[in-house]
Amino acid sequence: MKQAQALGVMLGGDSVFLTGPPGSGKTYVLNQFVKRAVKTGNTVAVTASTGIAATHIGGTTIHSWSGLGIREELGPRDRQQLVGNSRLVKRYNTTDVLVIDEVSMLHGRRLDMVNDTCKLLRKSERPFGGLQVILVGDLFQLPPVNRDNSAMDFVHLSEAWQELDPKICYLAEQHRQQEDGLLDLLEAMRRGELDSVHEELLQKRTGTKPLESQPVTRLYAHNVDIDTVNQRHLAAITNESYEYEMETKGSAAKVEQLRRSVLAPELLELKAGAEVMFVANNPTAGFYNGTRGRVIEFLDNEPVVQLSGSKRKVKVVPHSWKLEEDGRVRAEVAQLPLRLAWAITIHKSQGMSLDAAEIDLSKSFTPGMGYVALSRVRSLDGLFLSGINNMALRMHEQIYDLDRGLRAASAELAVNTSEVAEESALSQETSPIVNELLLSDLKLWRLRRARAEGMPAYIVAHDSVLAAIAAKPPASSQALLGIKGFGSHKLEKYGTDVMKIISEHVSGPKPINIVKP
């Protein structure tokens, strides 16, 4: 399926599983969807399965957004606490779309808990309480971490997934790897069809070393390896050392949650000559998450980095990461968006694109790890293998059949799916259309109610509240809480009346407005 087709399905209001191999453009399509959905008046909660993945898309973890935290199950007391949390109830009912990125690393039971909580707080038995849900990820990538030897709790096997039954948008175009053998190797791994040709290709890259002048990132399976490598290289540089400490704002718990999600270290030590990697996106400055460079000097105590393969120099200033909940900033950390880049873990490399990498797969310990590492690299010439074990090329057996089914479902959907219009064609629809007949009836009801209660009409409901209801009629009385200015007191007092009027005008929730080509 093409990117523009996937975007059209998502903007049509359907719940979707957006998938495809690394480099196929999943993040690009997701960002376009969020941008356009917000333009049409929808509230989108952008979350991810891990903190690192959340920072890549500017969101928060699903654990934090959902209010479930580290809970492993929902007992009666948990449910009571959730229902009694007015801020959480408001959050669920003001949200129209829930995005969960990197779902391959999310446990199935966690998605079930989110589904149950949506139903509970939105007071609806529809899947996820009626939310449009966008699941994003590649099930061939790193699976959820198991703390014991129990069967793998894959997210696609959860009851919530079966109940949601998302439409499948499988992106097939490749925008990262070059046609030099590496792409064919990765596709063969996905199909479970590795043969002697692919093994020979990997053997040729095993033991190869980059040129001394070639900037290369080393990928390892374990943290202990990267810390040792980075510190050893930094210590070997005799230039003056500069240290940068992370600045924080917010409660200790929220700051710690955000800090663990950011790839920039709490204390960053740099020297001229240090190999570094940017860990944030700033297209204006010319760098992205994963961009490599070398510190060449310091101006006003700030490092100047020359980007790899370019004459461009960037004076690096602190970058701010924020943890936002319910439209408020709960925590903020600021640090130079850099980390030492002689080495990084395979786990933390997920989502990055690297021009060159020296990869040690000799300690691979879970299926999918080798695939994630190899798919970070843009071309075969940039791949340098220092070691490999039998686990490195393994993928989870259950995923092969699933992947074939996903491809087939997506292809069938694509036959009847048009490509969405360009952004410029959407500019004419930056806000939802107000249902004038509904607004007129709501104002008439308000006038009658105000007279009956002997109070000014604005006390019953402001014009802005009625306009918001008429522009985007809630699908349930509980969803009225999503209208700014319509709190629990008004819901109890006027909710039934308002929903009766709405039901006379609207047959059900409508999809996001889009302009078709």
Secondary structure, DSSP 8 states (H G I E B T S, - for coil): --HHHHHHHHHTT--EEEE-STTSSHHHHHHHHHHHHHHTT--EEEEESSHHHHHHHT-EEHHHHHT-TT-SS--HHHHHHHHT-HHHHHHHHH-SEEEEE-GGGS-HHHHHHHHHHHHHHHT--SGGGG-EEEEE--TTS-----SSSS----GGGSHHHHHH--EEEE----SSS-TTTHHHHHHHHHHT---HHHHHHHHHHBT----TTS--EEEESSHHHHHHHHHHHHHT--S-EEEEE-EEEE-HHHHHHHHHH-SS-SEEEEETT-EEEE-S-BTTTTB-TT-EEEEEEEETTEEEEEETTS--EEE---EEEEEEETTEEEEEEEE-SEEE-SEEEHHHHTT--BS-EEEEETT--STTHHHHHHTTBSSGGGEEEEEE-GGGG---HHHHHHHHHHHHHHHHHHHT------HHHHTT--S----HHHHHHHHHHHHHHHHHHTS-HHHH--HHHHHHHHHS--SSTGGGGGSTT--HHHHHHHHHHHHHHHHTT-SS---------
